[in-house]
Each structure stands twice: as structure tokens, then as C-alpha cells.
Amino acid sequence: MTYKMPPEWDKHERTWIAFPHSGYTLGETATDQDKARETWANVANAASNFENVTAVVHPADLNTAKKFFSSQIEIFDQVIDDAWIRDSGPTFVKTDSGNLAAVNWVFNGWGAQEWASFENDNKIAGAIASYLGIERVDSGLVNEGGGIHVNGQGQVLLTETVQLDTRRNANWTKEQVQQELARTIGVSDFVWLKRGLTRDYDEFGTRGHVDIVACYLPDQRVLFHDQKDQKHPDFLVSAATKKQLESVDLELVSLPAPTVLKGFGGFVDYSYVNHYVLNDAVLLGSFDDQNDKEAQAILRDCYPGREVLLIDARELFARGGGIHCITQQQPEASTS
């Protein structure tokens, strides 16, 4: 059996999202908790206007979730730790006969970070596969969906500081990681970026997820986070990323970073790259920034025929991620 991960712009059957339950993501005060719930729900509710949405909700939060989610959203009750389903949930792939399958990575809280709880989240992929009645493809690789991005033609973007992280895959070589990704998501060409954005290496970061750095577009160009302000440490990161991507003959589209430099205790990693592609729309994080509209215009050109909607993502980034991080696409199966 062979498996292949479709690109994110392929037709979706549904979008998966989770509802914040506890810990740093939810927040300690009632105000912070409602901000988190409202922000996650805003993304889910917007997505539900374009395709089916299923939300994974802890049984203890069922009544609360219904107050925030629109009636269009299906609820899947499941004990969870956190709400970053791009990372803890399955990566959906298709078999050579067009059937849907779910890759079940090992999830260990972004490298067994001290603040992370992940015993329940490591079971989400299997639970979703069972719920959908599809094949589960187990992998021994510690990996997250935010750490990979495919072009649908055999190439994948990833970073050396994620899959080769000693607190994720201590005994894996680069060659072994590539062999496992070839087996599970059907890629054969690997673009290893050196690292992610600076803030992503702070306490609540992922240590280098690619989905705030660069992503493929439907026309096979690569959109990259372009920090143009020399006062931000990501100025050098962006320059190095651009140089590396150009060295492998990829055609690039610059997506300027927001102009704001600092917030929440340090340099921000606000990124328009971290957007989510729906069947007929794109959900783009906004930051009350003068570059919001420019990013929206760029993405309209990149995704012709799709409506580009701005959704305030500051509360998401304050908690360690963006719109892409809290969503996961389930592709439409090719067979009936």
C-alpha cells in the first residue's frame, strides 16, 4: 500500500478543529479563557460557511462549546489536553486506490516541553480515524502537522530543528526521517530549512515549525515570511530562508511580515504565512496592522477564485500559534 498527502488546496471533505480545554492555551482568568474560546470559535464558525467543520471537544466542555460554536458545527466529544489539532491530530493521506487514511504520528508535546500535557492528545489521531472508519497509518516518528508542508508533487518543506530535534527523535538520522515521510505521506524531495522564526524557540514555541515560515501555493511557487525590518531578529532568518529556497530553484512570493515588532514579552512571530485554505476561501490572520490589507491582496492573487477573509489572530499567537495551527483539512476521498 502506498500513501500520498494531498496539498492543502485540494478539495476538502471537512475541516477539523479542537476547543480549548485547559492549560496555557485556555488561560487562567475567566477573561482569558473566554478570549481563547471566542478566537478558536471565530475560526471554526468562519470555516463552517464554506465546508463541513467537526470540533473535538472535551466532554467537560460540551455545554460551553455550544455557546461559542455555530449550529452548523458537528461536535466530536473526546478527552483532550490542548487545542492545536494541526499538531496533535492526524495527517490525512490517500491510498493508491483513492481511499482516505490517517497518519498517526507520535505526539509528545513539541519535544516533551515541561508545560505541555500530551497523554490524551497523542491518542486523538487514532480516535479520529476510528470515528471516520478509515485506515490508521501508525508511525514511530515524533512529528506534527505544522512541521511539514507538501506541494502535492512529491516535495515537502520542513525544518532541521523539528524532525531532527533530540527531544523528539533522538536516534533518527535525516535519512531515516526521509524514509519514514516517504512511506507515510508519499514525498521524495525534501527541502530542509535550517530553522524557524525566532519567537518559536521561546518557552511556548514549537522549536521551528515551517508553517509560519513558508508554504507552497497551488501554482507551485513558495510563499515566504519576509521580515523587512532589520531591528527584528527574523530579518536574518528571512534572508537565509529566501537564499536557501532560491538555491533549490523554487520561485518565491514575498509575504511581508506585519510591521509590529514586539508584544507579549518579546519579538513577535506574527506571520501571514500561517493561513488556512478552505474549499472556496482562505482564512488569513490579521493583527490590526497596516500590512493586513497588503497580505490580503497578495493572497487573493495567490488563490484565485477564493475569498480571503481576515480574522484577528493576535490571541492565537499570544498562545503560541496561528490559524493554520488550530485547523486540519480532511481531503475528499477519490472513491465513492
JOFEN-V959557 format. One line per field, one symbol per residue. phi: phi as a letter, one per 20 degrees, with the letter a starting at -180 (. if undefined). A space follows every 10 residues. Layout:
phi->???
//
This chain:
phi->.dcbefffef geeaddbcdg dbmgffoeef ffffffffff fgffffffec afcddecfgf dgfffffdef ffeeddebfc eccefgeeef eecdefenfe ccfdffdcml nlfgeedbgf ffdfgfffgf gemdfddfce efbcffecbd dncndcebcf edfeffedcg deegffgfff fffecmdccd deffadfgff dfgdeemogf fddabfdgem fdecfdeeef feffgfffff fgfffffdme edcfdgfgff dcrlnrfedg bffedcedgc bcedfdclcf egfffgffff ffcgndfdde cgdfffffdo acfffdcbed fffede
//
